[in-house]
Amino acid sequence: MEQRVLGIDVAKETLDIALSDGYRLQHGQFANTEKGHMQIEYWLRERSATNVHVCMEATGQYGDKVAEYLYTQGFSVSVVNPARIKHYANSKLRRNKTDKADAQLIAEYCVREKPAFWTPPPASFKELQALVRHLEDLQGLKRQEANRLQSGVRSTFVLDNLTSICDYLDEQIRNTKREIQEHINRHNELKRMQELLITIPGIGKLTASKLLGEIRNVVDFQSARQLAAYAGLTPRNFLSGTSVHKKSRLSKTGNTNLRKALYMPAVVAKRRNPIIRSFCERLSQNGLQPMEVIGAAMRKLLHLVFGILKTGRPFDPNYLNLVQASS
């Protein structure tokens, strides 16, 4: 039986779907709830659509549950970077943007591009990701309240209140950091990978935890370049003819949390990691600006992370054990 394609446009409360058999489209809309997910499955089977390639954008928590449900029911699922769908829409000169039209566009993209199949992450990785993202939220809140505390407020009541909030957030941050490490210690595979990553100069336990929570499973990536693209750390060049020669910039089309987790480690690695240090020195001598060098250091550091996790070997300053894995 020929495989059909289902495009899903994910929103917080609704799921708009478009089923294509190559000749016509059938549309539907369902609640983004457990009951709604079951109704989508029934809707598909009612139309004898059992061999279906489901495609949706990576929208985080709003799309995770429907993707997992349809995967467990035997459907092939692809979860695609939204930027790819956006660029595809631009190439089609699309003018209308509605949920129904978006679902149709995603189905068309799936037919044409045949994106790779997705598998749900193990429960241990999902929990780690939730923990490290919660920590990031708490730290963001703490920065906001600390800024308010230092903004020149003179009210004693407000100052006392802000101080109490900051103290509470500090406690929650400590508790969350402790839970992250305890969670890793309870899972041998996570613990093994964390121990490998902290052999890289510039990466500590907390950074390793954040990287593992965002990368999920390195075997999902075929190369270090693919992982760098997932993080949005690939360079975007601006060259055209003889007159347009703009500076290259990071694409930033990828996992923002992964880029954030790499920034400070790259700053440290630029001084303490022999591979990153010599790499950055060459770039500086070639005229790159400081922030361009840091961006390149982040990418190189992620290449090291990929090589070490792929080979299962600790950091080697000679880089010999990582070159093939990172290529």
BELMOLIN-V75789 format. One record per backbone hydrogen bond with DSSP energy under -1.0 kcal/mol. NH is the residue of the N-H (numbers start at 0). CO is the residue of the C=O. Records with the same first field share a line. If there is no record, write none. Layout:
NH: CO / CO
This chain:
3: 50
4: 19
5: 52
6: 17
7: 54
8: 15
10: 13
14: 29
15: 8
16: 27
17: 6
18: 25
19: 4
20: 23
25: 18
27: 16
29: 14
31: 12
32: 30
36: 32
37: 33
38: 34
39: 35
40: 36
41: 37
42: 38
43: 39
44: 40
45: 41
47: 44
48: 43
49: 47
51: 49
52: 3
53: 75
54: 5
55: 77
57: 79
58: 56
62: 59
63: 59
66: 62
67: 63
68: 64
69: 65
70: 66
71: 67
72: 68
73: 70
74: 69
75: 51
77: 53
79: 55
83: 80
84: 80
85: 81
86: 82
87: 83
88: 84
89: 85
90: 86
91: 87
92: 89
93: 88
101: 97
102: 98
103: 99
104: 100
105: 101
106: 102
107: 103
108: 104
109: 105
110: 106
111: 107
112: 108
113: 109
117: 76
125: 121
126: 122
127: 123
128: 124
129: 125
130: 126
131: 127
132: 128
133: 129
134: 130
135: 131
136: 132
137: 133
138: 134
139: 135
140: 136
141: 137
142: 138
143: 139
144: 140
145: 141
146: 142
147: 143
148: 144
149: 145
150: 147
158: 154
159: 155
160: 156
161: 157
162: 158
163: 159
164: 160
165: 161
166: 162
167: 163
168: 164
169: 165
170: 166
171: 167
172: 168
173: 169
174: 170
175: 171
176: 172
177: 173
178: 174
179: 175
180: 176
181: 177
182: 178
183: 179
184: 180
185: 181
186: 183
190: 186
191: 187
192: 188
193: 189
194: 190
195: 191
196: 192
197: 193
198: 195
199: 196
202: 199
207: 203
208: 204
209: 205
210: 206
211: 207
212: 208
213: 209
214: 210
215: 211
216: 214
219: 216
220: 217
226: 222
227: 223
228: 224
229: 225
230: 226
232: 227
235: 248
239: 243
243: 239
245: 237
248: 235
250: 233
251: 231
254: 229
258: 254
259: 255
260: 256
265: 261
266: 262
267: 263
268: 264
269: 265
270: 267
271: 267
272: 268
276: 272
277: 273
278: 274
279: 275
280: 276
281: 277
282: 278
283: 279
284: 280
285: 281
286: 283
287: 282
292: 288
293: 289
294: 290
295: 291
296: 292
297: 293
298: 294
299: 295
300: 296
301: 297
302: 298
303: 299
304: 300
305: 301
306: 302
307: 303
308: 304
309: 305
310: 306
311: 307
318: 315
321: 318
322: 318
325: 321
